[in-house]
């Protein structure tokens, strides 16, 4: 067996980067809930393919409507909170101005 003499050039060589395997995962609770409801309805009613598709569309429509109603309520609440903030700021500015004018007289 031969002894290898370490090469000077080997010190300056960079190692290739280590690779990795990333598998993204996505969890949609609404979709899982809808699938469970569909399976439950299928087992209760014993639907054929056409009726099954109709039930799936109806459930999908209902979940979309619920999501839309939730966002509408949330955006309305945000708008009301912003309006309340503006009114409070105007009242505070008015009070500050009144105190400033009152202190100016003395």
The first five atom37 places (N, CA, C, CB, O) and aatype in JSON, in Angstrom:
{
  "aatype": [20, 20, 20, 20, 20, 20, 20, 20, 20, 20, 20, 20, 20, 20, 20, 20, 20, 20, 20, 20, 20, 20, 20, 20, 20, 20, 20, 20, 20, 20, 20, 20, 20, 20, 20, 20, 20, 20, 20, 20, 20, 20, 20, 20, 20, 20, 20, 20, 20, 20, 20, 20, 20, 20, 20, 20, 20, 20, 20, 20, 20, 20, 20, 20, 20, 20, 20, 20, 20, 20, 20, 20, 20, 20, 20, 20, 20, 20, 20, 20, 20, 20, 20, 20, 20, 20, 20, 20, 20, 20, 20, 20, 20, 20, 20, 20, 20, 20, 20, 20, 20, 20, 20, 20, 20, 20],
  "atom_mask": [
    [1, 1, 1, 1, 1],
    [1, 1, 1, 1, 1],
    [1, 1, 1, 1, 1],
    [1, 1, 1, 1, 1],
    [1, 1, 1, 1, 1],
    [1, 1, 1, 1, 1],
    [1, 1, 1, 1, 1],
    [1, 1, 1, 1, 1],
    [1, 1, 1, 1, 1],
    [1, 1, 1, 1, 1],
    [1, 1, 1, 1, 1],
    [1, 1, 1, 1, 1],
    [1, 1, 1, 1, 1],
    [1, 1, 1, 1, 1],
    [1, 1, 1, 1, 1],
    [1, 1, 1, 1, 1],
    [1, 1, 1, 1, 1],
    [1, 1, 1, 1, 1],
    [1, 1, 1, 1, 1],
    [1, 1, 1, 1, 1],
    [1, 1, 1, 1, 1],
    [1, 1, 1, 1, 1],
    [1, 1, 1, 1, 1],
    [1, 1, 1, 1, 1],
    [1, 1, 1, 1, 1],
    [1, 1, 1, 1, 1],
    [1, 1, 1, 1, 1],
    [1, 1, 1, 1, 1],
    [1, 1, 1, 1, 1],
    [1, 1, 1, 1, 1],
    [1, 1, 1, 1, 1],
    [1, 1, 1, 1, 1],
    [1, 1, 1, 1, 1],
    [1, 1, 1, 1, 1],
    [1, 1, 1, 1, 1],
    [1, 1, 1, 1, 1],
    [1, 1, 1, 1, 1],
    [1, 1, 1, 1, 1],
    [1, 1, 1, 1, 1],
    [1, 1, 1, 1, 1],
    [1, 1, 1, 1, 1],
    [1, 1, 1, 1, 1],
    [1, 1, 1, 1, 1],
    [1, 1, 1, 1, 1],
    [1, 1, 1, 1, 1],
    [1, 1, 1, 1, 1],
    [1, 1, 1, 1, 1],
    [1, 1, 1, 1, 1],
    [1, 1, 1, 1, 1],
    [1, 1, 1, 1, 1],
    [1, 1, 1, 1, 1],
    [1, 1, 1, 1, 1],
    [1, 1, 1, 1, 1],
    [1, 1, 1, 1, 1],
    [1, 1, 1, 1, 1],
    [1, 1, 1, 1, 1],
    [1, 1, 1, 1, 1],
    [1, 1, 1, 1, 1],
    [1, 1, 1, 1, 1],
    [1, 1, 1, 1, 1],
    [1, 1, 1, 1, 1],
    [1, 1, 1, 1, 1],
    [1, 1, 1, 1, 1],
    [1, 1, 1, 1, 1],
    [1, 1, 1, 1, 1],
    [1, 1, 1, 1, 1],
    [1, 1, 1, 1, 1],
    [1, 1, 1, 1, 1],
    [1, 1, 1, 1, 1],
    [1, 1, 1, 1, 1],
    [1, 1, 1, 1, 1],
    [1, 1, 1, 1, 1],
    [1, 1, 1, 1, 1],
    [1, 1, 1, 1, 1],
    [1, 1, 1, 1, 1],
    [1, 1, 1, 1, 1],
    [1, 1, 1, 1, 1],
    [1, 1, 1, 1, 1],
    [1, 1, 1, 1, 1],
    [1, 1, 1, 1, 1],
    [1, 1, 1, 1, 1],
    [1, 1, 1, 1, 1],
    [1, 1, 1, 1, 1],
    [1, 1, 1, 1, 1],
    [1, 1, 1, 1, 1],
    [1, 1, 1, 1, 1],
    [1, 1, 1, 1, 1],
    [1, 1, 1, 1, 1],
    [1, 1, 1, 1, 1],
    [1, 1, 1, 1, 1],
    [1, 1, 1, 1, 1],
    [1, 1, 1, 1, 1],
    [1, 1, 1, 1, 1],
    [1, 1, 1, 1, 1],
    [1, 1, 1, 1, 1],
    [1, 1, 1, 1, 1],
    [1, 1, 1, 1, 1],
    [1, 1, 1, 1, 1],
    [1, 1, 1, 1, 1],
    [1, 1, 1, 1, 1],
    [1, 1, 1, 1, 1],
    [1, 1, 1, 1, 1],
    [1, 1, 1, 1, 1],
    [1, 1, 1, 1, 1],
    [1, 1, 1, 1, 1],
    [1, 1, 1, 1, 1]
  ],
  "atom_positions": [
    [[0.83, -1.17, 0.0], [0.0, 0.0, 0.0], [0.88, 1.24, 0.0], [-0.95, 0.0, 1.2], [1.82, 1.36, 0.78]],
    [[0.54, 2.13, -0.89], [1.36, 3.33, -1.01], [0.8, 4.44, -0.12], [1.42, 3.8, -2.47], [-0.41, 4.6, 0.03]],
    [[1.71, 5.17, 0.46], [1.3, 6.35, 1.22], [1.13, 7.51, 0.27], [2.32, 6.69, 2.33], [2.02, 7.82, -0.52]],
    [[-0.02, 8.15, 0.36], [-0.25, 9.29, -0.52], [0.23, 10.55, 0.17], [-1.74, 9.42, -0.89], [0.03, 10.75, 1.36]],
    [[0.85, 11.36, -0.61], [1.29, 12.66, -0.09], [0.12, 13.62, -0.28], [2.6, 13.17, -0.83], [-0.42, 13.73, -1.39]],
    [[-0.3, 14.33, 0.79], [-1.42, 15.25, 0.64], [-1.1, 16.36, -0.34], [-1.8, 15.84, 1.99], [-0.03, 16.95, -0.32]],
    [[-2.03, 16.6, -1.17], [-1.84, 17.61, -2.2], [-2.16, 18.99, -1.62], [-2.73, 17.31, -3.44], [-3.08, 19.14, -0.82]],
    [[-1.4, 19.97, -2.04], [-1.63, 21.35, -1.59], [-2.9, 21.88, -2.25], [-0.4, 22.26, -1.95], [-3.63, 22.67, -1.65]],
    [[-3.17, 21.44, -3.46], [-4.34, 21.94, -4.17], [-5.65, 21.41, -3.58], [-4.24, 21.57, -5.63], [-6.7, 22.02, -3.77]],
    [[-5.59, 20.3, -2.9], [-6.78, 19.73, -2.29], [-7.33, 20.65, -1.19], [-6.48, 18.34, -1.73], [-8.53, 20.63, -0.92]],
    [[-6.48, 21.42, -0.57], [-6.9, 22.34, 0.49], [-7.8, 23.44, -0.05], [-5.69, 22.94, 1.17], [-8.68, 23.93, 0.66]],
    [[-7.59, 23.83, -1.29], [-8.35, 24.94, -1.87], [-9.6, 24.48, -2.6], [-7.48, 25.72, -2.81], [-10.38, 25.31, -3.08]],
    [[-9.78, 23.19, -2.69], [-10.94, 22.67, -3.39], [-12.16, 22.75, -2.46], [-10.7, 21.2, -3.85], [-12.09, 22.39, -1.28]],
    [[-13.26, 23.23, -2.99], [-14.49, 23.31, -2.18], [-15.32, 22.06, -2.39], [-15.31, 24.58, -2.54], [-15.33, 21.47, -3.47]],
    [[-16.01, 21.68, -1.35], [-16.87, 20.52, -1.44], [-18.17, 20.92, -2.11], [-17.13, 19.92, -0.03], [-18.63, 22.05, -1.96]],
    [[-18.76, 20.0, -2.84], [-20.07, 20.31, -3.45], [-21.13, 20.46, -2.35], [-20.48, 19.21, -4.47], [-21.04, 19.8, -1.32]],
    [[-22.1, 21.3, -2.57], [-23.12, 21.51, -1.54], [-23.95, 20.24, -1.31], [-24.04, 22.68, -1.92], [-24.22, 19.47, -2.24]],
    [[-24.34, 20.06, -0.08], [-25.18, 18.92, 0.24], [-26.59, 19.21, -0.26], [-25.18, 18.62, 1.76], [-27.12, 20.3, -0.04]],
    [[-27.16, 18.28, -0.9], [-28.53, 18.45, -1.37], [-29.52, 18.08, -0.28], [-28.77, 17.59, -2.62], [-29.17, 17.46, 0.72]],
    [[-30.73, 18.47, -0.49], [-31.79, 18.1, 0.44], [-33.06, 17.87, -0.35], [-32.0, 19.18, 1.53], [-33.22, 18.37, -1.46]],
    [[-33.94, 17.12, 0.24], [-35.21, 16.82, -0.41], [-36.32, 17.39, 0.46], [-35.39, 15.28, -0.63], [-36.56, 16.9, 1.56]],
    [[-36.98, 18.4, -0.03], [-38.07, 19.05, 0.7], [-39.38, 18.69, 0.04], [-37.88, 20.59, 0.76], [-39.57, 18.9, -1.16]],
    [[-40.29, 18.14, 0.82], [-41.59, 17.78, 0.31], [-42.63, 18.68, 0.98], [-41.9, 16.27, 0.55], [-42.94, 18.48, 2.16]],
    [[-43.18, 19.65, 0.26], [-44.13, 20.56, 0.91], [-45.41, 19.83, 1.29], [-44.44, 21.73, 0.0], [-45.88, 18.95, 0.57]],
    [[-45.95, 20.21, 2.41], [-47.19, 19.62, 2.88], [-48.21, 20.73, 3.03], [-47.0, 18.86, 4.22], [-47.89, 21.83, 3.46]],
    [[-49.44, 20.42, 2.68], [-50.52, 21.39, 2.81], [-51.7, 20.71, 3.47], [-50.92, 21.97, 1.43], [-52.1, 19.61, 3.07]],
    [[-52.25, 21.36, 4.47], [-53.4, 20.82, 5.18], [-54.55, 21.8, 5.03], [-53.07, 20.57, 6.68], [-54.44, 22.96, 5.42]],
    [[-55.63, 21.33, 4.49], [-56.82, 22.17, 4.31], [-57.95, 21.59, 5.15], [-57.23, 22.26, 2.79], [-58.58, 20.61, 4.75]],
    [[-58.22, 22.18, 6.32], [-59.27, 21.61, 7.19], [-60.65, 21.68, 6.56], [-59.29, 22.33, 8.53], [-61.48, 20.81, 6.8]],
    [[-60.92, 22.71, 5.75], [-62.23, 22.82, 5.1], [-62.45, 21.67, 4.13], [-62.35, 24.16, 4.38], [-63.54, 21.1, 4.08]],
    [[-61.43, 21.34, 3.36], [-61.55, 20.25, 2.39], [-61.75, 18.92, 3.11], [-60.32, 20.2, 1.48], [-62.55, 18.09, 2.69]],
    [[-61.01, 18.73, 4.2], [-61.14, 17.48, 4.94], [-62.54, 17.37, 5.55], [-60.07, 17.39, 6.05], [-63.15, 16.3, 5.53]],
    [[-63.05, 18.47, 6.08], [-64.4, 18.47, 6.65], [-65.44, 18.17, 5.57], [-64.71, 19.83, 7.31], [-66.38, 17.4, 5.8]],
    [[-65.27, 18.76, 4.4], [-66.2, 18.53, 3.3], [-66.17, 17.06, 2.87], [-65.87, 19.45, 2.11], [-67.22, 16.47, 2.61]],
    [[-64.97, 16.47, 2.78], [-64.86, 15.06, 2.39], [-65.55, 14.15, 3.41], [-63.38, 14.66, 2.24], [-66.2, 13.18, 3.04]],
    [[-65.4, 14.47, 4.7], [-66.06, 13.66, 5.73], [-67.57, 13.75, 5.61], [-65.62, 14.1, 7.13], [-68.28, 12.75, 5.73]],
    [[-68.07, 14.97, 5.36], [-69.52, 15.14, 5.21], [-70.03, 14.38, 3.99], [-69.88, 16.62, 5.1], [-71.1, 13.77, 4.04]],
    [[-69.27, 14.43, 2.9], [-69.68, 13.73, 1.67], [-69.75, 12.23, 1.93], [-68.7, 14.03, 0.52], [-70.71, 11.57, 1.52]],
    [[-68.74, 11.68, 2.6], [-68.73, 10.25, 2.89], [-69.91, 9.87, 3.79], [-67.4, 9.85, 3.55], [-70.54, 8.84, 3.59]],
    [[-70.18, 10.72, 4.78], [-71.3, 10.43, 5.68], [-72.63, 10.45, 4.93], [-71.34, 11.44, 6.83], [-73.48, 9.58, 5.14]],
    [[-72.81, 11.44, 4.06], [-74.04, 11.54, 3.28], [-74.17, 10.35, 2.34], [-74.07, 12.85, 2.48], [-75.26, 9.79, 2.18]],
    [[-73.05, 9.95, 1.71], [-73.08, 8.79, 0.81], [-73.51, 7.54, 1.55], [-71.7, 8.56, 0.17], [-74.33, 6.76, 1.07]],
    [[-72.94, 7.35, 2.75], [-73.29, 6.14, 3.49], [-74.74, 6.17, 3.96], [-72.35, 5.96, 4.69], [-75.39, 5.12, 4.03]],
    [[-75.26, 7.35, 4.29], [-76.64, 7.45, 4.75], [-77.65, 7.26, 3.62], [-76.87, 8.78, 5.42], [-78.68, 6.61, 3.81]],
    [[-77.35, 7.81, 2.46], [-78.34, 7.85, 1.39], [-78.1, 6.82, 0.3], [-78.36, 9.2, 0.78], [-79.02, 6.5, -0.45]],
    [[-76.91, 6.3, 0.18], [-76.62, 5.35, -0.88], [-76.82, 5.99, -2.25], [-77.5, 4.12, -0.75], [-77.59, 5.47, -3.07]],
    [[-76.14, 7.1, -2.53], [-76.33, 7.86, -3.76], [-75.64, 7.2, -4.95], [-75.8, 9.28, -3.59], [-74.64, 6.5, -4.8]],
    [[-76.2, 7.44, -6.15], [-75.51, 7.01, -7.37], [-74.57, 8.13, -7.81], [-76.53, 6.64, -8.5], [-74.49, 9.15, -7.12]],
    [[-73.87, 7.97, -8.93], [-72.83, 8.91, -9.34], [-73.38, 10.31, -9.61], [-72.13, 8.39, -10.59], [-72.76, 11.29, -9.21]],
    [[-74.52, 10.42, -10.28], [-75.08, 11.73, -10.62], [-75.54, 12.46, -9.35], [-76.26, 11.59, -11.61], [-75.28, 13.65, -9.19]],
    [[-76.22, 11.75, -8.48], [-76.68, 12.36, -7.24], [-75.49, 12.72, -6.34], [-77.64, 11.43, -6.5], [-75.53, 13.71, -5.61]],
    [[-74.45, 11.91, -6.4], [-73.25, 12.18, -5.61], [-72.6, 13.48, -6.06], [-72.26, 11.01, -5.73], [-72.18, 14.29, -5.22]],
    [[-72.5, 13.68, -7.37], [-71.91, 14.92, -7.9], [-72.75, 16.12, -7.51], [-71.78, 14.84, -9.44], [-72.21, 17.18, -7.17]],
    [[-74.07, 15.98, -7.55], [-74.96, 17.07, -7.16], [-74.76, 17.42, -5.68], [-76.43, 16.69, -7.43], [-74.7, 18.59, -5.32]],
    [[-74.66, 16.4, -4.83], [-74.45, 16.64, -3.41], [-73.1, 17.3, -3.17], [-74.55, 15.32, -2.62], [-72.98, 18.19, -2.32]],
    [[-72.08, 16.87, -3.91], [-70.75, 17.46, -3.77], [-70.77, 18.95, -4.14], [-69.73, 16.72, -4.65], [-70.17, 19.77, -3.44]],
    [[-71.46, 19.3, -5.24], [-71.55, 20.7, -5.64], [-72.29, 21.53, -4.6], [-72.25, 20.82, -7.0], [-71.91, 22.66, -4.31]],
    [[-73.35, 20.96, -4.04], [-74.13, 21.69, -3.04], [-73.3, 21.95, -1.78], [-75.4, 20.9, -2.68], [-73.33, 23.05, -1.24]],
    [[-72.57, 20.95, -1.33], [-71.74, 21.12, -0.14], [-70.63, 22.13, -0.42], [-71.14, 19.76, 0.3], [-70.31, 22.96, 0.43]],
    [[-70.04, 22.05, -1.6], [-69.0, 23.01, -1.97], [-69.55, 24.43, -2.0], [-68.39, 22.64, -3.34], [-68.91, 25.36, -1.52]],
    [[-70.74, 24.59, -2.56], [-71.36, 25.91, -2.63], [-71.62, 26.46, -1.22], [-72.68, 25.84, -3.42], [-71.36, 27.63, -0.95]],
    [[-72.12, 25.6, -0.33], [-72.4, 26.04, 1.03], [-71.12, 26.46, 1.76], [-73.12, 24.94, 1.81], [-71.11, 27.47, 2.45]],
    [[-70.04, 25.67, 1.61], [-68.81, 26.05, 2.29], [-68.23, 27.34, 1.74], [-67.8, 24.95, 2.18], [-67.66, 28.13, 2.49]],
    [[-68.36, 27.57, 0.42], [-67.88, 28.83, -0.16], [-68.7, 30.0, 0.35], [-67.93, 28.77, -1.69], [-68.15, 31.07, 0.63]],
    [[-70.01, 29.81, 0.48], [-70.86, 30.89, 0.99], [-70.52, 31.21, 2.44], [-72.35, 30.5, 0.86], [-70.48, 32.37, 2.83]],
    [[-70.28, 30.17, 3.25], [-69.9, 30.41, 4.64], [-68.59, 31.17, 4.73], [-69.79, 29.09, 5.39], [-68.45, 32.07, 5.56]],
    [[-67.63, 30.82, 3.89], [-66.35, 31.52, 3.89], [-66.54, 32.98, 3.46], [-65.34, 30.81, 2.95], [-65.93, 33.88, 4.04]],
    [[-67.38, 33.21, 2.46], [-67.63, 34.57, 1.98], [-68.31, 35.4, 3.06], [-68.49, 34.54, 0.71], [-67.96, 36.57, 3.26]],
    [[-69.26, 34.81, 3.77], [-69.95, 35.55, 4.83], [-68.99, 35.88, 5.96], [-71.13, 34.74, 5.36], [-69.07, 36.97, 6.54]],
    [[-68.09, 34.96, 6.28], [-67.11, 35.23, 7.34], [-66.21, 36.4, 6.98], [-66.27, 33.97, 7.62], [-65.95, 37.26, 7.82]],
    [[-65.72, 36.44, 5.73], [-64.83, 37.54, 5.34], [-65.59, 38.86, 5.28], [-64.19, 37.26, 3.97], [-65.02, 39.9, 5.59]],
    [[-66.87, 38.84, 4.9], [-67.66, 40.07, 4.86], [-67.82, 40.61, 6.26], [-69.03, 39.82, 4.21], [-67.66, 41.82, 6.48]],
    [[-68.15, 39.77, 7.22], [-68.3, 40.21, 8.6], [-66.99, 40.77, 9.14], [-68.79, 39.06, 9.47], [-66.98, 41.78, 9.84]],
    [[-65.9, 40.11, 8.82], [-64.6, 40.54, 9.31], [-64.21, 41.89, 8.72], [-63.53, 39.49, 8.98], [-63.71, 42.76, 9.44]],
    [[-64.44, 42.08, 7.42], [-64.07, 43.36, 6.8], [-64.96, 44.49, 7.32], [-64.18, 43.26, 5.27], [-64.49, 45.62, 7.46]],
    [[-66.21, 44.19, 7.6], [-67.1, 45.2, 8.17], [-66.61, 45.6, 9.56], [-68.55, 44.68, 8.24], [-66.62, 46.79, 9.89]],
    [[-66.19, 44.65, 10.37], [-65.69, 44.93, 11.71], [-64.41, 45.75, 11.64], [-65.44, 43.62, 12.47], [-64.21, 46.65, 12.46]],
    [[-63.55, 45.46, 10.68], [-62.31, 46.22, 10.53], [-62.62, 47.66, 10.15], [-61.39, 45.57, 9.47], [-62.01, 48.59, 10.66]],
    [[-63.58, 47.85, 9.24], [-63.98, 49.2, 8.84], [-64.55, 49.99, 10.01], [-64.99, 49.15, 7.72], [-64.26, 51.18, 10.15]],
    [[-65.36, 49.34, 10.84], [-65.92, 50.02, 12.01], [-64.83, 50.38, 13.01], [-66.98, 49.14, 12.68], [-64.87, 51.45, 13.61]],
    [[-63.87, 49.51, 13.2], [-62.76, 49.78, 14.12], [-61.93, 50.96, 13.62], [-61.87, 48.53, 14.3], [-61.5, 51.8, 14.41]],
    [[-61.7, 51.03, 12.32], [-60.95, 52.15, 11.76], [-61.7, 53.46, 11.93], [-60.65, 51.91, 10.27], [-61.09, 54.48, 12.26]],
    [[-63.01, 53.45, 11.73], [-63.82, 54.66, 11.89], [-63.78, 55.11, 13.35], [-65.27, 54.41, 11.44], [-63.66, 56.3, 13.63]],
    [[-63.88, 54.17, 14.28], [-63.82, 54.49, 15.71], [-62.47, 55.12, 16.05], [-64.04, 53.21, 16.55], [-62.42, 56.07, 16.83]],
    [[-61.39, 54.62, 15.48], [-60.06, 55.16, 15.72], [-59.95, 56.59, 15.22], [-59.0, 54.29, 15.05], [-59.38, 57.45, 15.9]],
    [[-60.48, 56.86, 14.03], [-60.44, 58.21, 13.48], [-61.22, 59.19, 14.37], [-61.02, 58.23, 12.04], [-60.76, 60.3, 14.63]],
    [[-62.39, 58.77, 14.85], [-63.2, 59.63, 15.71], [-62.46, 59.92, 17.02], [-64.57, 58.98, 16.0], [-62.46, 61.05, 17.5]],
    [[-61.85, 58.9, 17.61], [-61.1, 59.1, 18.85], [-59.94, 60.06, 18.63], [-60.58, 57.77, 19.4], [-59.7, 60.93, 19.47]],
    [[-59.23, 59.91, 17.53], [-58.12, 60.81, 17.23], [-58.6, 62.26, 17.05], [-57.38, 60.34, 15.97], [-57.95, 63.19, 17.51]],
    [[-59.74, 62.44, 16.37], [-60.27, 63.79, 16.18], [-60.67, 64.41, 17.52], [-61.48, 63.76, 15.24], [-60.41, 65.6, 17.75]],
    [[-61.28, 63.64, 18.4], [-61.67, 64.15, 19.72], [-60.42, 64.52, 20.52], [-62.51, 63.11, 20.48], [-60.4, 65.58, 21.16]],
    [[-59.4, 63.68, 20.5], [-58.16, 63.99, 21.22], [-57.48, 65.24, 20.67], [-57.21, 62.81, 21.16], [-56.96, 66.05, 21.44]],
    [[-57.47, 65.39, 19.35], [-56.87, 66.59, 18.75], [-57.67, 67.83, 19.16], [-56.82, 66.46, 17.21], [-57.09, 68.87, 19.45]],
    [[-58.99, 67.72, 19.17], [-59.83, 68.85, 19.59], [-59.59, 69.22, 21.04], [-61.31, 68.53, 19.39], [-59.51, 70.4, 21.37]],
    [[-59.47, 68.22, 21.92], [-59.18, 68.49, 23.33], [-57.81, 69.13, 23.5], [-59.27, 67.21, 24.14], [-57.65, 70.06, 24.29]],
    [[-56.82, 68.62, 22.77], [-55.48, 69.2, 22.83], [-55.49, 70.66, 22.39], [-54.51, 68.39, 21.96], [-54.87, 71.51, 23.02]],
    [[-56.2, 70.95, 21.31], [-56.29, 72.32, 20.8], [-57.0, 73.22, 21.82], [-57.03, 72.34, 19.45], [-56.57, 74.36, 22.03]],
    [[-58.09, 72.74, 22.44], [-58.82, 73.53, 23.43], [-57.95, 73.82, 24.64], [-60.12, 72.81, 23.86], [-57.95, 74.95, 25.14]],
    [[-57.21, 72.84, 25.13], [-56.32, 73.06, 26.28], [-55.21, 74.02, 25.89], [-55.72, 71.72, 26.78], [-54.85, 74.88, 26.69]],
    [[-54.67, 73.89, 24.71], [-53.6, 74.78, 24.24], [-54.1, 76.23, 24.17], [-53.08, 74.33, 22.86], [-53.39, 77.15, 24.59]],
    [[-55.31, 76.43, 23.66], [-55.86, 77.8, 23.56], [-56.18, 78.35, 24.96], [-57.14, 77.81, 22.67], [-56.02, 79.54, 25.22]],
    [[-56.65, 77.47, 25.87], [-56.97, 77.91, 27.23], [-55.72, 78.3, 27.97], [-57.71, 76.81, 28.0], [-55.73, 79.31, 28.68]],
    [[-54.62, 77.56, 27.83], [-53.36, 77.89, 28.51], [-52.73, 79.13, 27.91], [-52.38, 76.71, 28.42], [-51.96, 79.81, 28.59]],
    [[-53.03, 79.44, 26.68], [-52.48, 80.62, 26.04], [-53.03, 81.9, 26.67], [-52.77, 80.6, 24.54], [-52.36, 82.93, 26.63]],
    [[-54.23, 81.87, 27.24], [-54.86, 83.05, 27.83], [-54.21, 83.4, 29.17], [-56.36, 82.81, 28.03], [-54.32, 84.55, 29.6]],
    [[-53.56, 82.49, 29.82], [-52.94, 82.81, 31.11], [-51.51, 83.1, 30.97], [-53.12, 81.7, 32.09], [-50.84, 83.39, 31.97]]
  ]
}
